């Protein structure tokens, strides 16, 4: 079953426990750093982007990663690391 994540799935009340699943089965805890609407360019009614903040290490490279959502469970998403420093890595996910 494929889940279509929506903007409200990344709002404060819905994201406690949000994480990427690590290859060893562990969890990479995430927090929502930014949530913004995008102009419609496809059939999706409400396109949006979310920036997720995780620790600096370990970090994922650009690609499809398993997102563990507290409501929807495991969802494979395309994540792009957009910034990294000694404390954190930021990943952008676009839903359009």
N, C-alpha and C positions, 0 to 999 in steps of 0.2 A: 504494500500500500504506500502510495506517495502522499506526503503531507505538503500542502501549500502553505508555507509560513506567511503570516501577515504582520503588518506593522505592530499591532497590539500584542503580538507574541513576544515582542522585545521590550515592552514597557515594564516599569519597575515591579509591579506585582507578579509578573509572569516569568521572571528570569532568575529567581533565586535557585542556585544550583546549575546554572548554565556552564557548559564545559565542552572542550574538544576531547574526544577519546584518543588516548595515546596508543601506539602500536602494541604496547605490552598490556593493554587493558586498563591502564591508569587513567586519571582525569587531569586535564589542564584547565583549571578554573578560569572563568571569563567574567568580565563585567561589561555592561553596555557603556561605552564612552560617548557615543553620539548616535542619534536616530534622526533621519531627515527624509522628507518626501522628495521624490524625483518627478520631473515632468513625464506625463504618459507618452511612451513611444511604441507601445505594443498593445496587445489585447488585455494585459493585466490592468485591472481597475485602479489599483493603488500602488504604483511602483515606489520603492523606498530603498534606502541604503542604511546599513547599520555598521558602526565601527565598534569592534569588540577589543577590550584590553585584556591581555594575558601577561604572564610573567616573561621576563627576557629569555629564560631557558627553562625547559626546552622550547623551541619555536618550530612552527610548521613553515615550509616553503609554500609558494603559491600553488594552488591546486585544489582538488576535491578532498575535503576532510570530513570526518564524522563529528557532527555537532550533537551533543547530548542536551536536549531541551527538557526542562522539568515537566512540561505538560505533554508534549508530542513525542518524547522519546528520541531515538536516534534518527537523525536526518542528515544525509550527505549534502554538503553545500560547497560552493566554490569560494574559497577565501584567498584574499591577497594581502600579504603583509605590507603595510604602508609606512610604518615607522618602527624603529627599535632603538632603545638605549639600554643602559646598564640595569634599569629597573623593570622595563616593560616592553612588550611587543604589541603593536596595534594591527588589527586585521580588518579589512573592509569586505563586507558581503553586500552584493547588490541583488535586489529582487525586482526584476522588470519583465 
